[in-house]
């Protein structure tokens, strides 16, 4: 079964997420690099600057930089997010579209630069489970009510990607089945 | 400058500047594998292309060199030799013609003096802080090379012959000239004699210097690319030097101290956290705690039982060499004493016969404390240094803790176990296979090959144990008496003579048992230690205690076609020489390399010095007796 070219799947989301900017501290010096999406500033040792994630990963793996923990990935921010999510019935806004994927990627590359990595991982997992559970109940209520559309806000790209295919096919099946029910 | 002072500028930056493919020859031992791993990582960071060739024999080096610097392959400009080649005259051996630069990183001393002085293409890599010591060991340039005496040696010989013919016809003036000529000749002879003495003294003892992995880690540190992973490889390299008795404990401690500074620097969060843990238990946001999945290394004074974490406590003590000597475990009385010792430590029989990892936690935590207790130490007469070994332990998340001794044994077992299906034509393939397998086992995230290596090591140990037992029970392999200046231990093809095997089986299995020079060296050293200990109880004669050992074992059985009688099997022996044990546990320099070379010259160059360390070499069976006689002569002096 070949994948259609027009449907975005998880790998594409991961690829797109690597374009986000993170801040690093390089240990070499280099003048400005001009890229298609913009320029990346002059590199000076011990001066932090923002670079796209793919560049940061490449530099980290050749030991040329050190990550600075993003503000949304600190223990305090994440735990307040979790508390807000637990209290709210609907979805709360996330600080970043790609929060779940980014946190995984950053922690696999630069675990030693993130303080409290273990606790953050636990809380991210809780957050993820909570949001997924809310998503499932909302889909469930959508299908049971038979409505034609539902409005959901503040979903991250990964979650949308997850339900996209399934929801489309499921709704299509339901529609087809409903078509066949003889009108009585 | 032949000795490289600045690792970054003269070595690594030079390689980067060339931007060509690098050829690296790596010797097949754990230290060089670790050094290669570190170097490979550095090359990958810079996106440099490389070719890595494993070598065990000298002709591997030669063939590899020929292959990669042939006329069709002219763009190789940098060649790196790891743990091979420092003791060879590289100019001569490889016939260096093109302008490639050869970097030699070798822990085996002594450097060939022509490498140090003669070459424009050879660079020697040593630990930068110890360059002065290295330079002082090599004799001065002036005492080795003299422009007049060296070059004109041939001319003067010819001239002097001509002079003698014309003697009668010379006048008074010519007599004066002749007198100064004679004087010159006398001076030249003196100088040559002094030079020969210097060289003889210089080459007499072979020893080992700092581990190559340590020097490579130094390079990584200078480039600020040092991580815990690379530090771990350096630790394994240094541990291997100690475990294979190539350095003594003092030198090991020196290297461990160097490594300890690096460990502290890279792992300081661990130490910081352990002190502040109790105060901030309820407030996790204040601790700068690292995730436990990070790879971290900690210093530890570890209990040095062989493969402790992979075996039962009892088995691992039985196979540790130091414990064997302490309790004299070849006798049943010794085994009783060992059981007494375990009882004194407070460990019940059920516990010490299960696997160490399944033992009750309370016994494991108390083990170290109990061993160090004074009362037990005095009763069994051991010191802390026989049982405890200062080393480092690495952990990462919930996977098993790694200790470098186990890794060294496992990797060595992987390296020395030949594939049973290999024939002599595919030794190169076999070498590469063992090499890549051992490289994979060094990776701490991949534990399957590491565990396989441990199993191989266990089976190797049982075989060694069998050999030692037969050795002590019967004297049929040993030859020693007061006339011969060494103990000779000769294994024939029936080494593993058990009733279940047929004679051909035992021949083939005993032939490929010793495949690696270090393995043979360590085995011979163990044998000598055990034998000396055994004899010292029984006969109390001190003459055998100070004899060196020469071990002769079957190495390979090659078929040699014979015109008249069809195929003939030719047995090749591997011979290794161990200098006598000294009273304090230092590792003396090995003088057998020069002794073997001298004996070989007397026999007409029959020995095949295929390994880089000349204290281990191969000999055909037919020349064996001749060689032993020559060796007796040489050592008797």
HADDOCK unambig.tbl for C-alpha pairs under 7 A between the chains (distance, minus, plus):
assign (segid A and resid 62 and name CA) (segid B and resid 45 and name CA) 4.69 0.50 0.50
assign (segid A and resid 63 and name CA) (segid B and resid 225 and name CA) 5.42 0.50 0.50
assign (segid A and resid 75 and name CA) (segid B and resid 285 and name CA) 6.66 0.50 0.50
assign (segid A and resid 111 and name CA) (segid B and resid 291 and name CA) 6.94 0.50 0.50
assign (segid A and resid 111 and name CA) (segid B and resid 294 and name CA) 6.69 0.50 0.50
assign (segid A and resid 112 and name CA) (segid B and resid 290 and name CA) 6.32 0.50 0.50
assign (segid A and resid 112 and name CA) (segid B and resid 294 and name CA) 6.61 0.50 0.50
assign (segid A and resid 115 and name CA) (segid B and resid 288 and name CA) 5.42 0.50 0.50
assign (segid A and resid 115 and name CA) (segid B and resid 289 and name CA) 5.62 0.50 0.50
assign (segid A and resid 115 and name CA) (segid B and resid 290 and name CA) 5.50 0.50 0.50
assign (segid A and resid 116 and name CA) (segid B and resid 288 and name CA) 6.56 0.50 0.50
assign (segid A and resid 116 and name CA) (segid B and resid 289 and name CA) 5.17 0.50 0.50
assign (segid A and resid 116 and name CA) (segid B and resid 290 and name CA) 5.71 0.50 0.50
assign (segid A and resid 116 and name CA) (segid B and resid 291 and name CA) 6.02 0.50 0.50
assign (segid A and resid 117 and name CA) (segid B and resid 290 and name CA) 6.29 0.50 0.50
assign (segid A and resid 117 and name CA) (segid B and resid 291 and name CA) 4.64 0.50 0.50
assign (segid A and resid 118 and name CA) (segid B and resid 291 and name CA) 5.00 0.50 0.50
assign (segid A and resid 118 and name CA) (segid B and resid 292 and name CA) 6.98 0.50 0.50
